[in-house]
Amino acid sequence: MVYHGIMTSKELKTWRIKKGYSQIELADILGVTNQTIFRWENDKRSIPSFLALALECVERKGDEKKKREMKKRKGVKK
Protein backbone atom coordinates (compact mmCIF):
# COMPACT_ATOMS: atom_id res chain seq x y z
CA MET A 1 0.00 0.00 0.00
CA VAL A 2 1.43 3.36 -0.97
CA TYR A 3 -0.43 6.54 -0.18
CA HIS A 4 0.52 9.96 -1.37
CA GLY A 5 -0.76 12.56 1.02
CA ILE A 6 -3.16 11.97 3.86
CA MET A 7 -5.07 8.72 4.16
CA THR A 8 -8.83 9.21 4.13
CA SER A 9 -11.18 7.88 6.78
CA LYS A 10 -12.73 5.51 4.25
CA GLU A 11 -9.30 4.15 3.25
CA LEU A 12 -8.41 3.56 6.89
CA LYS A 13 -11.62 1.71 7.65
CA THR A 14 -11.34 -0.36 4.47
CA TRP A 15 -7.73 -1.28 5.30
CA ARG A 16 -8.61 -2.24 8.88
CA ILE A 17 -11.53 -4.45 7.88
CA LYS A 18 -9.64 -6.05 5.00
CA LYS A 19 -6.77 -6.95 7.34
CA GLY A 20 -9.16 -8.31 9.97
CA TYR A 21 -8.45 -5.88 12.81
CA SER A 22 -11.05 -4.53 15.18
CA GLN A 23 -10.75 -0.90 16.21
CA ILE A 24 -9.52 -2.06 19.62
CA GLU A 25 -6.85 -4.34 18.14
CA LEU A 26 -5.54 -1.68 15.77
CA ALA A 27 -5.53 0.92 18.53
CA ASP A 28 -3.50 -1.41 20.74
CA ILE A 29 -0.94 -2.02 17.98
CA LEU A 30 -0.61 1.70 17.23
CA GLY A 31 -0.54 2.77 20.88
CA VAL A 32 -3.65 4.93 20.68
CA THR A 33 -7.14 4.55 22.13
CA ASN A 34 -9.93 2.80 20.27
CA GLN A 35 -11.76 6.15 20.40
CA THR A 36 -8.94 7.63 18.32
CA ILE A 37 -9.45 4.97 15.65
CA PHE A 38 -13.21 5.63 15.77
CA ARG A 39 -12.65 9.37 15.38
CA TRP A 40 -10.24 8.90 12.47
CA GLU A 41 -12.69 6.60 10.69
CA ASN A 42 -15.61 8.95 11.22
CA ASP A 43 -13.88 12.22 10.25
CA LYS A 44 -14.10 13.52 13.80
CA ARG A 45 -10.32 13.86 14.01
CA SER A 46 -7.62 14.42 11.38
CA ILE A 47 -5.63 11.36 10.40
CA PRO A 48 -1.91 12.01 10.94
CA SER A 49 0.23 12.02 7.80
CA PHE A 50 2.44 9.20 9.10
CA LEU A 51 -0.42 6.74 9.59
CA ALA A 52 -0.08 5.14 6.14
CA LEU A 53 3.57 4.39 6.88
CA ALA A 54 2.69 2.98 10.30
CA LEU A 55 0.05 0.71 8.75
CA GLU A 56 2.55 -0.48 6.17
CA CYS A 57 4.81 -1.56 9.04
CA VAL A 58 1.88 -3.26 10.79
CA GLU A 59 1.08 -5.09 7.55
CA ARG A 60 4.67 -6.28 7.10
CA LYS A 61 4.90 -7.48 10.70
CA GLY A 62 1.63 -9.36 10.26
CA ASP A 63 2.89 -11.01 7.08
CA GLU A 64 6.11 -12.07 8.85
CA LYS A 65 4.12 -13.51 11.75
CA LYS A 66 1.90 -15.50 9.38
CA LYS A 67 4.96 -16.95 7.63
CA ARG A 68 6.49 -18.02 10.96
CA GLU A 69 3.21 -19.65 12.01
CA MET A 70 3.00 -21.54 8.72
CA LYS A 71 6.56 -22.84 9.15
CA LYS A 72 5.73 -24.01 12.67
CA ARG A 73 2.63 -25.84 11.43
CA LYS A 74 4.58 -27.59 8.66
CA GLY A 75 7.17 -28.71 11.21
CA VAL A 76 4.57 -30.35 13.48
CA LYS A 77 3.89 -34.01 12.67
CA LYS A 78 0.41 -35.41 13.16
C-alpha positions in Angstrom: 0.0 0.0 0.0 1.4 3.4 -1.0 -0.4 6.5 -0.2 0.5 10.0 -1.4 -0.8 12.6 1.0 -3.2 12.0 3.9 -5.1 8.7 4.2 -8.8 9.2 4.1 -11.2 7.9 6.8 -12.7 5.5 4.2 -9.3 4.2 3.2 -8.4 3.6 6.9 -11.6 1.7 7.7 -11.3 -0.4 4.5 -7.7 -1.3 5.3 -8.6 -2.2 8.9 -11.5 -4.4 7.9 -9.6 -6.1 5.0 -6.8 -7.0 7.3 -9.2 -8.3 10.0 -8.4 -5.9 12.8 -11.0 -4.5 15.2 -10.8 -0.9 16.2 -9.5 -2.1 19.6 -6.8 -4.3 18.1 -5.5 -1.7 15.8 -5.5 0.9 18.5 -3.5 -1.4 20.7 -0.9 -2.0 18.0 -0.6 1.7 17.2 -0.5 2.8 20.9 -3.6 4.9 20.7 -7.1 4.5 22.1 -9.9 2.8 20.3 -11.8 6.1 20.4 -8.9 7.6 18.3 -9.4 5.0 15.6 -13.2 5.6 15.8 -12.7 9.4 15.4 -10.2 8.9 12.5 -12.7 6.6 10.7 -15.6 9.0 11.2 -13.9 12.2 10.2 -14.1 13.5 13.8 -10.3 13.9 14.0 -7.6 14.4 11.4 -5.6 11.4 10.4 -1.9 12.0 10.9 0.2 12.0 7.8 2.4 9.2 9.1 -0.4 6.7 9.6 -0.1 5.1 6.1 3.6 4.4 6.9 2.7 3.0 10.3 0.0 0.7 8.7 2.6 -0.5 6.2 4.8 -1.6 9.0 1.9 -3.3 10.8 1.1 -5.1 7.6 4.7 -6.3 7.1 4.9 -7.5 10.7 1.6 -9.4 10.3 2.9 -11.0 7.1 6.1 -12.1 8.8 4.1 -13.5 11.7 1.9 -15.5 9.4 5.0 -17.0 7.6 6.5 -18.0 11.0 3.2 -19.7 12.0 3.0 -21.5 8.7 6.6 -22.8 9.2 5.7 -24.0 12.7 2.6 -25.8 11.4 4.6 -27.6 8.7 7.2 -28.7 11.2 4.6 -30.3 13.5 3.9 -34.0 12.7 0.4 -35.4 13.2 
